[in-house]
Amino acid sequence: QVRLVESGGGSVQTGGSLRLSCAASERIFDSYAMGWFRQAPGKEREIVAAISWSGDSTNYADSVKGRFAISRVSGTSTVSLQMNNLKPEDTAVYYCAASALHGTAATSKRFYPYWGQGTHVTVSS
């Protein structure tokens, strides 16, 4: 069974940090690219960051470059998203997703058939 479970969301003030984690079923993690997306109220779901199966390739939304970092946690079936210098515009539900395009860090959600339930991130000013 395909499962993705996010954790680590919460509420922080502007400038704060959070670390999101996504625990994936082993069958996905061993060969799939992974991505983090977010959806703010009234907005489309958008890419935040993606990482290839090997971890050699990453992509980030321009709005988070230099502040967020995606990584595959060695020895586990977990992908993390370290979020620093958070801003109110980062407030959203964050989703973990898995893509069969394992060789690339795909940024379009149409390449991601598997999704987690989401975790809320709220950044107050």
Summary of the structure (lengths in Angstrom):
residues: 125
radius of gyration: 13.3
end to end distance: 40.5
largest distance: 40.5
contacts: 396
relative contact order: 0.32
helix: 10%
strand: 47%
